[in-house]
Amino acid sequence: FKERNNDSEDAELRFVTCQFLWNQIKLETEKIQEDLNKQLFDNLVSFLRRSHSEFREETTEWTCRMKSREIPTAALVLGVNVTDHDLTFRSLSEVLQNNVTPYIALLEAKDCPGIKNLMQKLMGQLMNCYIDVHSLEDEDYVQVSQNRIRCSMTSLINWYDSVTKKTDSETPSKKRTSSSRYWQYPPVVVIFKDMESFTTKVLQDFIVISSQHIRELPLVLIFGIATSPMIIHSLLPHSVSSLLCIELFQSLACKEHLSTIIDKLLLTAHFPFKLGAKVLQVLINIFLYHDFSVQNFIKGFQLCVVEHFYSQPLSVLCCQLVDAKKKVNSLSHDQCENIRQLASFRRYVESQVSEKQIALLTADSFLKEVIQKLLEDLHVYHENYVSVLRCLHVFTSSLPKYPLGKQV
């Protein structure tokens, strides 16, 4: 928002207004995404809570002993909008840490070309430290915070035993209840963010090794899947997939997600910024024919907001009605001239009687009074527009060929 000539005398005010408006929009989008993911996350939390409810309880029943070898696994189908997955997994991690377990690791295929690399990343994230691995193929031990430990499942189990015993000993007289934040043995959650991209050998080795220690380490796997859950059986032979107790979870379709975003951000009088038809169509086309990314749509929307405030001197009035009317009173003469040069305002002036035309073009005080009234009318128009549009959609939604579309 650097000042350019005389049309940016209020560049700082435009920048503050733009920043305030975008912060409101950003908060609303975060709330929308939180609401849309709530059911999915609640189901995942419930799955994790019951996944190891009988961990380390002795049982003699044969079916229970056989089932105890299976690793609880959530197949989380997120869709092909891969660029949105990072945000979903970050939100999921926060929910799990707040409600289920502090022990969460997020793994990506690019960081795990081999099983030793996978164990390195896993242990590094769980122990909250950096593991320096120089030659994993030749060295059995790696350096971790001045202690030499083996990058193996046994080391992971020993670490888990030590942290759970330490946590339990801090409150020896208190029994943990179902209302506690964590129970005595919280599960260790390993999230494979892009399961399809992992090599078959890495997945097989990790699953086989983990199943052999599932009675000692309450492990839960979450597979992030972009395509279809059938990819699990394509990547893993039956002998390995049979070691998983898989439950399917489906996220909201990205098209439905985008529809909700448009409904809450654009088809509302709450936000004064509106997109033109052509710009909106461009953003939707990019979404439909390029990446299906809701996050990229929001970034494109943000770019439109910034460009509008940067290039339009009168964008200081793009705010809530009460604030806009106050700003109208403080408009300078040059800003009033900018209003008079608008094509829409010229058409309005031409529709008035000659006396009013002269006053609008010469008297700034009279112009400000008229602009305040026009802003009120515009606000009422936006409120009525959305209501009428929804009514028309109800009337036409059952007609053949959907003349106004299948959704608002």
C-alpha positions as a Markdown table, in Angstrom:
| # | Residue | x | y | z |
|---|---|---|---|---|
| 1 | Phe | 0.0 | 0.0 | 0.0 |
| 2 | Lys | 2.7 | 2.4 | -0.9 |
| 3 | Glu | 1.5 | 5.9 | -1.7 |
| 4 | Arg | 1.0 | 6.6 | -5.4 |
| 5 | Asn | 0.5 | 10.2 | -6.6 |
| 6 | Asn | -2.5 | 11.8 | -5.0 |
| 7 | Asp | -5.0 | 9.0 | -5.1 |
| 8 | Ser | -3.5 | 7.2 | -2.1 |
| 9 | Glu | -3.5 | 9.9 | 0.6 |
| 10 | Asp | -5.3 | 7.4 | 2.9 |
| 11 | Ala | -3.1 | 4.4 | 2.1 |
| 12 | Glu | -2.6 | 3.6 | 5.7 |
| 13 | Leu | -6.3 | 3.7 | 6.5 |
| 14 | Arg | -7.0 | 1.4 | 3.5 |
| 15 | Phe | -4.4 | -1.0 | 4.8 |
| 16 | Val | -5.9 | -1.1 | 8.3 |
| 17 | Thr | -9.4 | -1.5 | 6.9 |
| 18 | Cys | -8.2 | -4.3 | 4.6 |
| 19 | Gln | -6.4 | -6.0 | 7.4 |
| 20 | Phe | -9.4 | -5.8 | 9.7 |
| 21 | Leu | -11.8 | -7.1 | 7.1 |
| 22 | Trp | -9.6 | -10.0 | 6.1 |
| 23 | Asn | -9.1 | -11.0 | 9.8 |
| 24 | Gln | -12.8 | -11.2 | 10.1 |
| 25 | Ile | -13.1 | -13.3 | 7.0 |
| 26 | Lys | -10.2 | -15.6 | 8.1 |
| 27 | Leu | -11.8 | -16.2 | 11.5 |
| 28 | Glu | -15.1 | -17.1 | 9.8 |
| 29 | Thr | -13.4 | -19.5 | 7.4 |
| 30 | Glu | -11.6 | -21.2 | 10.3 |
| 31 | Lys | -14.9 | -21.5 | 12.2 |
| 32 | Ile | -16.6 | -23.0 | 9.1 |
| 33 | Gln | -13.8 | -25.6 | 8.7 |
| 34 | Glu | -13.9 | -26.4 | 12.4 |
| 35 | Asp | -17.7 | -27.0 | 12.2 |
| 36 | Leu | -17.4 | -29.1 | 9.0 |
| 37 | Asn | -14.7 | -31.3 | 10.5 |
| 38 | Lys | -16.3 | -31.6 | 13.9 |
| 39 | Gln | -18.3 | -34.8 | 13.2 |
| 40 | Leu | -15.3 | -36.5 | 11.5 |
| 41 | Phe | -13.0 | -35.6 | 14.4 |
| 42 | Asp | -15.5 | -36.7 | 17.0 |
| 43 | Asn | -15.8 | -40.1 | 15.3 |
| 44 | Leu | -12.0 | -40.4 | 15.2 |
| 45 | Val | -11.7 | -39.5 | 18.9 |
| 46 | Ser | -14.3 | -42.1 | 19.7 |
| 47 | Phe | -12.4 | -44.7 | 17.7 |
| 48 | Leu | -9.1 | -43.9 | 19.4 |
| 49 | Arg | -10.7 | -44.0 | 22.9 |
| 50 | Arg | -12.0 | -47.5 | 22.4 |
| 51 | Ser | -9.0 | -48.8 | 20.3 |
| 52 | His | -6.9 | -49.8 | 23.4 |
| 53 | Ser | -9.5 | -49.7 | 26.2 |
| 54 | Glu | -8.3 | -53.1 | 27.5 |
| 55 | Phe | -4.5 | -52.5 | 27.0 |
| 56 | Arg | -2.4 | -54.7 | 29.2 |
| 57 | Glu | -5.4 | -56.5 | 30.7 |
| 58 | Glu | -4.9 | -60.2 | 31.0 |
| 59 | Thr | -7.3 | -62.3 | 28.9 |
| 60 | Thr | -7.4 | -66.1 | 28.2 |
| 61 | Glu | -10.1 | -66.0 | 25.5 |
| 62 | Trp | -8.7 | -67.2 | 22.2 |
| 63 | Thr | -10.5 | -64.7 | 20.0 |
| 64 | Cys | -9.4 | -61.8 | 22.2 |
| 65 | Arg | -5.8 | -62.9 | 22.1 |
| 66 | Met | -6.0 | -63.2 | 18.3 |
| 67 | Lys | -7.6 | -59.8 | 18.0 |
| 68 | Ser | -5.0 | -58.3 | 20.3 |
| 69 | Arg | -2.4 | -58.8 | 17.5 |
| 70 | Glu | -4.3 | -56.5 | 15.2 |
| 71 | Ile | -3.3 | -52.8 | 15.0 |
| 72 | Pro | -6.3 | -50.4 | 15.2 |
| 73 | Thr | -6.2 | -48.5 | 11.9 |
| 74 | Ala | -8.3 | -45.5 | 10.7 |
| 75 | Ala | -8.5 | -45.2 | 6.9 |
| 76 | Leu | -9.2 | -41.5 | 6.5 |
| 77 | Val | -10.4 | -40.7 | 3.0 |
| 78 | Leu | -9.8 | -37.0 | 2.4 |
| 79 | Gly | -10.2 | -36.7 | -1.4 |
| 80 | Val | -7.9 | -35.5 | -4.2 |
| 81 | Asn | -7.5 | -32.0 | -2.8 |
| 82 | Val | -4.1 | -32.9 | -1.5 |
| 83 | Thr | -3.1 | -29.3 | -0.8 |
| 84 | Asp | -5.8 | -29.1 | 1.9 |
| 85 | His | -4.7 | -32.2 | 3.7 |
| 86 | Asp | -2.0 | -30.5 | 5.8 |
| 87 | Leu | -4.5 | -28.2 | 7.4 |
| 88 | Thr | -6.8 | -31.1 | 8.2 |
| 89 | Phe | -4.0 | -33.1 | 9.8 |
| 90 | Arg | -2.8 | -30.1 | 11.8 |
| 91 | Ser | -6.3 | -29.6 | 13.1 |
| 92 | Leu | -6.7 | -33.3 | 13.8 |
| 93 | Ser | -3.5 | -33.4 | 15.7 |
| 94 | Glu | -4.6 | -30.5 | 17.9 |
| 95 | Val | -7.9 | -32.3 | 18.6 |
| 96 | Leu | -6.2 | -35.5 | 19.5 |
| 97 | Gln | -3.7 | -33.9 | 21.7 |
| 98 | Asn | -6.4 | -32.0 | 23.6 |
| 99 | Asn | -8.7 | -35.0 | 24.1 |
| 100 | Val | -6.9 | -38.4 | 23.7 |
| 101 | Thr | -3.1 | -38.5 | 23.7 |
| 102 | Pro | 0.0 | -36.4 | 23.7 |
| 103 | Tyr | 1.9 | -39.0 | 21.6 |
| 104 | Ile | 1.3 | -38.2 | 18.0 |
| 105 | Ala | 3.6 | -38.5 | 15.0 |
| 106 | Leu | 2.9 | -37.3 | 11.5 |
| 107 | Leu | 4.9 | -39.0 | 8.7 |
| 108 | Glu | 5.3 | -38.2 | 5.1 |
| 109 | Ala | 6.5 | -40.5 | 2.4 |
| 110 | Lys | 9.3 | -38.2 | 1.2 |
| 111 | Asp | 10.9 | -38.4 | 4.7 |
| 112 | Cys | 10.6 | -42.2 | 4.9 |
| 113 | Pro | 12.3 | -44.0 | 2.0 |
| 114 | Gly | 13.2 | -46.9 | 4.3 |
| 115 | Ile | 12.1 | -48.4 | 7.5 |
| 116 | Lys | 15.0 | -47.0 | 9.4 |
| 117 | Asn | 14.2 | -43.5 | 8.2 |
| 118 | Leu | 10.6 | -44.0 | 9.3 |
| 119 | Met | 11.7 | -45.1 | 12.8 |
| 120 | Gln | 14.0 | -42.1 | 13.0 |
| 121 | Lys | 11.2 | -39.7 | 12.2 |
| 122 | Leu | 8.7 | -41.5 | 14.4 |
| 123 | Met | 11.0 | -41.6 | 17.5 |
| 124 | Gly | 12.2 | -38.1 | 16.9 |
| 125 | Gln | 8.7 | -36.7 | 16.9 |
| 126 | Leu | 7.4 | -38.7 | 19.8 |
| 127 | Met | 10.5 | -38.0 | 22.0 |
| 128 | Asn | 10.4 | -34.4 | 20.9 |
| 129 | Cys | 14.1 | -34.4 | 19.9 |
| 130 | Tyr | 16.3 | -34.5 | 16.8 |
| 131 | Ile | 17.9 | -37.9 | 15.9 |
| 132 | Asp | 21.1 | -37.4 | 13.9 |
| 133 | Val | 21.4 | -40.4 | 11.6 |
| 134 | His | 24.7 | -40.4 | 9.6 |
| 135 | Ser | 24.8 | -44.0 | 8.4 |
| 136 | Leu | 21.8 | -46.0 | 9.5 |
| 137 | Glu | 22.8 | -48.9 | 7.2 |
| 138 | Asp | 26.0 | -49.5 | 9.0 |
| 139 | Glu | 25.5 | -48.2 | 12.5 |
| 140 | Asp | 23.1 | -49.8 | 15.0 |
| 141 | Tyr | 23.1 | -46.8 | 17.3 |
| 142 | Val | 22.2 | -43.1 | 16.8 |
| 143 | Gln | 22.9 | -40.1 | 19.0 |
| 144 | Val | 19.9 | -38.6 | 20.8 |
| 145 | Ser | 20.5 | -35.8 | 23.3 |
| 146 | Gln | 23.8 | -37.3 | 24.5 |
| 147 | Asn | 22.2 | -40.7 | 25.1 |
| 148 | Arg | 22.9 | -43.6 | 22.7 |
| 149 | Ile | 19.7 | -45.4 | 21.9 |
| 150 | Arg | 18.7 | -47.9 | 19.3 |
| 151 | Cys | 16.3 | -46.7 | 16.6 |
| 152 | Ser | 14.0 | -49.7 | 17.1 |
| 153 | Met | 10.6 | -50.7 | 18.4 |
| 154 | Thr | 12.2 | -52.0 | 21.6 |
| 155 | Ser | 13.6 | -48.5 | 22.3 |
| 156 | Leu | 10.2 | -47.0 | 21.6 |
| 157 | Ile | 8.5 | -49.4 | 24.0 |
| 158 | Asn | 11.1 | -48.7 | 26.7 |
| 159 | Trp | 10.5 | -44.9 | 26.2 |
| 160 | Tyr | 6.7 | -45.4 | 26.4 |
| 161 | Asp | 7.0 | -47.4 | 29.6 |
| 162 | Ser | 9.2 | -44.7 | 31.2 |
| 163 | Val | 6.9 | -41.8 | 30.3 |
| 164 | Thr | 3.7 | -43.6 | 31.3 |
| 165 | Lys | 5.2 | -44.7 | 34.6 |
| 166 | Lys | 6.5 | -41.2 | 35.3 |
| 167 | Thr | 3.1 | -39.7 | 34.6 |
| 168 | Asp | 1.4 | -42.3 | 36.7 |
| 169 | Ser | 3.7 | -41.8 | 39.6 |
| 170 | Glu | 3.0 | -38.1 | 39.7 |
| 171 | Thr | -0.5 | -38.8 | 40.9 |
| 172 | Pro | -0.2 | -42.1 | 42.8 |
| 173 | Ser | -3.3 | -41.6 | 45.0 |
| 174 | Lys | -5.6 | -40.5 | 42.2 |
| 175 | Lys | -7.4 | -43.1 | 40.0 |
| 176 | Arg | -7.9 | -42.0 | 36.4 |
| 177 | Thr | -11.5 | -41.7 | 35.3 |
| 178 | Ser | -13.2 | -41.5 | 31.9 |
| 179 | Ser | -13.4 | -37.7 | 32.4 |
| 180 | Ser | -9.6 | -37.4 | 32.7 |
| 181 | Arg | -7.7 | -35.7 | 29.8 |
| 182 | Tyr | -5.6 | -38.8 | 29.3 |
| 183 | Trp | -5.9 | -42.3 | 30.8 |
| 184 | Gln | -3.0 | -44.3 | 32.2 |
| 185 | Tyr | -1.9 | -45.7 | 28.9 |
| 186 | Pro | -2.7 | -43.2 | 26.1 |
| 187 | Pro | -2.3 | -44.6 | 22.6 |
| 188 | Val | 0.6 | -43.8 | 20.3 |
| 189 | Val | -0.9 | -42.4 | 17.1 |
| 190 | Val | 1.1 | -42.6 | 13.9 |
| 191 | Ile | -0.4 | -40.6 | 11.0 |
| 192 | Phe | 0.6 | -41.5 | 7.5 |
| 193 | Lys | -0.3 | -38.2 | 5.8 |
| 194 | Asp | 0.0 | -39.6 | 2.2 |
| 195 | Met | -0.4 | -43.3 | 2.5 |
| 196 | Glu | -0.5 | -43.9 | -1.2 |
| 197 | Ser | 3.0 | -42.4 | -1.7 |
| 198 | Phe | 4.7 | -44.8 | 0.8 |
| 199 | Thr | 6.6 | -47.7 | -0.6 |
| 200 | Thr | 5.0 | -51.1 | -0.1 |
| 201 | Lys | 8.1 | -52.5 | 1.7 |
| 202 | Val | 8.2 | -49.7 | 4.2 |
| 203 | Leu | 4.6 | -50.1 | 5.1 |
| 204 | Gln | 4.8 | -53.9 | 5.3 |
| 205 | Asp | 7.9 | -53.9 | 7.5 |
| 206 | Phe | 6.5 | -51.3 | 9.9 |
| 207 | Ile | 3.1 | -53.1 | 10.2 |
| 208 | Val | 4.6 | -56.5 | 10.8 |
| 209 | Ile | 7.1 | -55.2 | 13.4 |
| 210 | Ser | 4.4 | -53.2 | 15.1 |
| 211 | Ser | 1.9 | -56.1 | 15.3 |
| 212 | Gln | 4.5 | -58.2 | 17.1 |
| 213 | His | 4.7 | -55.5 | 19.9 |
| 214 | Ile | 1.1 | -54.3 | 20.0 |
| 215 | Arg | 0.6 | -55.9 | 23.5 |
| 216 | Glu | 3.5 | -53.7 | 24.7 |
| 217 | Leu | 2.8 | -50.5 | 22.8 |
| 218 | Pro | -0.8 | -49.2 | 22.2 |
| 219 | Leu | -0.2 | -48.2 | 18.6 |
| 220 | Val | -2.9 | -46.7 | 16.4 |
| 221 | Leu | -2.4 | -46.0 | 12.7 |
| 222 | Ile | -4.2 | -43.3 | 10.7 |
| 223 | Phe | -3.9 | -43.6 | 6.9 |
| 224 | Gly | -4.4 | -40.4 | 5.0 |
| 225 | Ile | -6.0 | -41.5 | 1.7 |
| 226 | Ala | -6.6 | -39.3 | -1.3 |
| 227 | Thr | -8.2 | -41.8 | -3.7 |
| 228 | Ser | -10.0 | -44.9 | -2.4 |
| 229 | Pro | -9.6 | -47.1 | 0.7 |
| 230 | Met | -9.0 | -50.0 | -1.7 |
| 231 | Ile | -5.5 | -48.7 | -2.1 |
| 232 | Ile | -4.7 | -50.4 | 1.3 |
| 233 | His | -5.3 | -53.8 | -0.2 |
| 234 | Ser | -3.5 | -52.9 | -3.4 |
| 235 | Leu | -0.4 | -51.8 | -1.5 |
| 236 | Leu | -0.4 | -54.6 | 1.1 |
| 237 | Pro | -0.7 | -58.3 | 0.7 |
| 238 | His | -3.4 | -60.1 | 2.7 |
| 239 | Ser | -0.9 | -61.5 | 5.2 |
| 240 | Val | -0.1 | -57.9 | 6.2 |
| 241 | Ser | -3.5 | -56.2 | 5.8 |
| 242 | Ser | -4.9 | -58.9 | 8.1 |
| 243 | Leu | -2.8 | -57.5 | 10.9 |
| 244 | Leu | -4.8 | -54.3 | 10.7 |
| 245 | Cys | -8.2 | -53.7 | 12.3 |
| 246 | Ile | -9.4 | -51.1 | 9.8 |
| 247 | Glu | -12.3 | -48.6 | 10.2 |
| 248 | Leu | -13.2 | -46.3 | 7.4 |
| 249 | Phe | -13.7 | -42.5 | 7.9 |
| 250 | Gln | -14.9 | -40.2 | 5.1 |
| 251 | Ser | -14.3 | -36.4 | 5.2 |
| 252 | Leu | -16.8 | -34.0 | 3.7 |
| 253 | Ala | -16.5 | -33.7 | -0.1 |
| 254 | Cys | -14.5 | -30.7 | -1.2 |
| 255 | Lys | -17.3 | -29.5 | -3.4 |
| 256 | Glu | -19.7 | -29.4 | -0.4 |
| 257 | His | -16.9 | -27.7 | 1.6 |
| 258 | Leu | -16.6 | -25.0 | -1.1 |
| 259 | Ser | -20.3 | -24.5 | -1.3 |
| 260 | Thr | -20.4 | -23.8 | 2.4 |
| 261 | Ile | -17.6 | -21.3 | 2.2 |
| 262 | Ile | -19.3 | -19.4 | -0.6 |
| 263 | Asp | -22.6 | -19.5 | 1.3 |
| 264 | Lys | -21.1 | -18.1 | 4.5 |
| 265 | Leu | -18.7 | -15.6 | 3.0 |
| 266 | Leu | -20.3 | -14.3 | -0.2 |
| 267 | Leu | -24.0 | -15.0 | 0.1 |
| 268 | Thr | -24.3 | -12.9 | 3.2 |
| 269 | Ala | -24.6 | -9.3 | 4.2 |
| 270 | His | -22.2 | -9.8 | 7.1 |
| 271 | Phe | -19.2 | -9.0 | 4.9 |
| 272 | Pro | -19.3 | -5.9 | 2.8 |
| 273 | Phe | -16.7 | -7.2 | 0.2 |
| 274 | Lys | -18.4 | -8.8 | -2.8 |
| 275 | Leu | -16.9 | -10.6 | -5.8 |
| 276 | Gly | -17.9 | -9.9 | -9.3 |
| 277 | Ala | -19.5 | -12.6 | -11.4 |
| 278 | Lys | -16.4 | -13.0 | -13.7 |
| 279 | Val | -13.9 | -13.1 | -10.9 |
| 280 | Leu | -16.0 | -15.6 | -8.9 |
| 281 | Gln | -16.3 | -17.8 | -12.0 |
| 282 | Val | -12.5 | -17.8 | -12.5 |
| 283 | Leu | -11.9 | -18.9 | -8.9 |
| 284 | Ile | -14.5 | -21.7 | -9.3 |
| 285 | Asn | -13.1 | -22.8 | -12.6 |
| 286 | Ile | -9.6 | -23.1 | -11.0 |
| 287 | Phe | -11.1 | -25.1 | -8.2 |
| 288 | Leu | -13.1 | -27.5 | -10.5 |
| 289 | Tyr | -10.5 | -28.0 | -13.3 |
| 290 | His | -7.2 | -27.6 | -11.4 |
| 291 | Asp | -6.8 | -28.8 | -7.8 |
| 292 | Phe | -10.2 | -29.0 | -5.9 |
| 293 | Ser | -8.4 | -27.0 | -3.2 |
| 294 | Val | -10.6 | -25.0 | -0.9 |
| 295 | Gln | -7.5 | -23.4 | 0.7 |
| 296 | Asn | -6.3 | -22.2 | -2.8 |
| 297 | Phe | -9.8 | -20.8 | -3.4 |
| 298 | Ile | -9.6 | -18.9 | -0.1 |
| 299 | Lys | -6.1 | -17.6 | -1.1 |
| 300 | Gly | -7.5 | -16.4 | -4.4 |
| 301 | Phe | -10.3 | -14.7 | -2.5 |
| 302 | Gln | -7.7 | -13.0 | -0.3 |
| 303 | Leu | -5.8 | -11.8 | -3.3 |
| 304 | Cys | -9.0 | -10.2 | -4.7 |
| 305 | Val | -9.5 | -8.4 | -1.3 |
| 306 | Val | -5.9 | -7.1 | -1.3 |
| 307 | Glu | -6.0 | -6.0 | -4.9 |
| 308 | His | -9.3 | -4.2 | -4.4 |
| 309 | Phe | -8.0 | -2.2 | -1.4 |
| 310 | Tyr | -4.7 | -1.6 | -3.1 |
| 311 | Ser | -6.1 | -0.2 | -6.4 |
| 312 | Gln | -9.3 | 1.5 | -5.3 |
| 313 | Pro | -8.9 | 4.7 | -3.3 |
| 314 | Leu | -12.6 | 4.6 | -2.2 |
| 315 | Ser | -12.1 | 1.1 | -0.7 |
| 316 | Val | -12.0 | 2.8 | 2.7 |
| 317 | Leu | -15.8 | 2.6 | 2.6 |
| 318 | Cys | -15.7 | -1.2 | 2.2 |
| 319 | Cys | -16.5 | -1.9 | 5.9 |
| 320 | Gln | -19.5 | -2.3 | 8.2 |
| 321 | Leu | -22.3 | 0.3 | 7.5 |
| 322 | Val | -21.8 | 2.1 | 10.8 |
| 323 | Asp | -18.1 | 2.6 | 10.2 |
| 324 | Ala | -18.6 | 3.5 | 6.5 |
| 325 | Lys | -21.1 | 6.3 | 7.4 |
| 326 | Lys | -18.5 | 7.7 | 9.8 |
| 327 | Lys | -15.8 | 7.6 | 7.2 |
| 328 | Val | -18.0 | 9.4 | 4.6 |
| 329 | Asn | -18.1 | 12.4 | 6.9 |
| 330 | Ser | -14.3 | 12.6 | 6.9 |
| 331 | Leu | -13.9 | 12.3 | 3.2 |
| 332 | Ser | -11.6 | 14.9 | 1.6 |
| 333 | His | -12.4 | 17.0 | -1.4 |
| 334 | Asp | -10.2 | 14.7 | -3.6 |
| 335 | Gln | -12.0 | 11.7 | -2.4 |
| 336 | Cys | -15.4 | 13.3 | -3.2 |
| 337 | Glu | -14.1 | 13.9 | -6.7 |
| 338 | Asn | -13.2 | 10.3 | -6.9 |
| 339 | Ile | -16.8 | 9.4 | -6.1 |
| 340 | Arg | -18.1 | 11.8 | -8.8 |
| 341 | Gln | -15.9 | 10.1 | -11.4 |
| 342 | Leu | -17.4 | 6.7 | -10.8 |
| 343 | Ala | -19.5 | 5.4 | -13.7 |
| 344 | Ser | -22.2 | 4.1 | -11.4 |
| 345 | Phe | -22.4 | 7.5 | -9.7 |
| 346 | Arg | -22.6 | 9.3 | -13.0 |
| 347 | Arg | -25.6 | 7.2 | -14.0 |
| 348 | Tyr | -27.2 | 8.1 | -10.7 |
| 349 | Val | -26.6 | 11.8 | -11.2 |
| 350 | Glu | -28.0 | 11.7 | -14.7 |
| 351 | Ser | -31.3 | 10.3 | -13.3 |
| 352 | Gln | -31.8 | 13.2 | -11.0 |
| 353 | Val | -33.3 | 16.6 | -11.6 |
| 354 | Ser | -31.0 | 19.5 | -12.7 |
| 355 | Glu | -30.9 | 21.2 | -9.3 |
| 356 | Lys | -29.9 | 18.1 | -7.5 |
| 357 | Gln | -27.3 | 17.3 | -10.2 |
| 358 | Ile | -25.6 | 20.6 | -9.6 |
| 359 | Ala | -25.6 | 20.1 | -5.9 |
| 360 | Leu | -24.1 | 16.6 | -6.2 |
| 361 | Leu | -21.4 | 17.8 | -8.5 |
| 362 | Thr | -20.4 | 20.9 | -6.6 |
| 363 | Ala | -21.4 | 20.6 | -2.9 |
| 364 | Asp | -19.3 | 18.1 | -0.9 |
| 365 | Ser | -21.5 | 18.3 | 2.2 |
| 366 | Phe | -24.6 | 17.4 | 0.1 |
| 367 | Leu | -22.7 | 14.7 | -1.7 |
| 368 | Lys | -21.8 | 13.1 | 1.7 |
| 369 | Glu | -25.4 | 13.1 | 2.8 |
| 370 | Val | -26.5 | 11.4 | -0.4 |
| 371 | Ile | -23.6 | 8.8 | -0.2 |
| 372 | Gln | -24.7 | 7.8 | 3.3 |
| 373 | Lys | -28.2 | 7.2 | 2.1 |
| 374 | Leu | -27.0 | 5.3 | -0.9 |
| 375 | Leu | -24.8 | 3.1 | 1.4 |
| 376 | Glu | -27.9 | 2.3 | 3.6 |
| 377 | Asp | -29.8 | 1.3 | 0.4 |
| 378 | Leu | -26.9 | -0.9 | -0.7 |
| 379 | His | -26.8 | -2.6 | 2.6 |
| 380 | Val | -30.6 | -3.3 | 2.5 |
| 381 | Tyr | -30.3 | -4.5 | -1.1 |
| 382 | His | -27.6 | -7.1 | -0.1 |
| 383 | Glu | -29.8 | -8.3 | 2.8 |
| 384 | Asn | -32.9 | -8.6 | 0.6 |
| 385 | Tyr | -30.9 | -10.1 | -2.3 |
| 386 | Val | -29.8 | -13.1 | -0.3 |
| 387 | Ser | -33.2 | -13.7 | 1.2 |
| 388 | Val | -35.0 | -13.5 | -2.2 |
| 389 | Leu | -32.3 | -15.7 | -3.8 |
| 390 | Arg | -33.0 | -18.5 | -1.3 |
| 391 | Cys | -36.7 | -18.2 | -1.8 |
| 392 | Leu | -36.3 | -18.5 | -5.5 |
| 393 | His | -34.1 | -21.5 | -5.1 |
| 394 | Val | -36.8 | -23.2 | -3.0 |
| 395 | Phe | -39.4 | -22.5 | -5.6 |
| 396 | Thr | -37.3 | -23.7 | -8.6 |
| 397 | Ser | -35.2 | -26.6 | -7.0 |
| 398 | Ser | -37.9 | -29.2 | -7.9 |
| 399 | Leu | -38.3 | -28.0 | -11.5 |
| 400 | Pro | -36.8 | -29.9 | -14.4 |
| 401 | Lys | -33.3 | -29.0 | -15.5 |
| 402 | Tyr | -32.9 | -26.8 | -12.4 |
| 403 | Pro | -33.2 | -23.3 | -14.0 |
| 404 | Leu | -31.4 | -21.6 | -11.1 |
| 405 | Gly | -29.0 | -24.5 | -10.4 |
| 406 | Lys | -29.1 | -27.4 | -7.9 |
| 407 | Gln | -27.9 | -25.2 | -5.0 |
| 408 | Val | -27.8 | -21.6 | -4.1 |
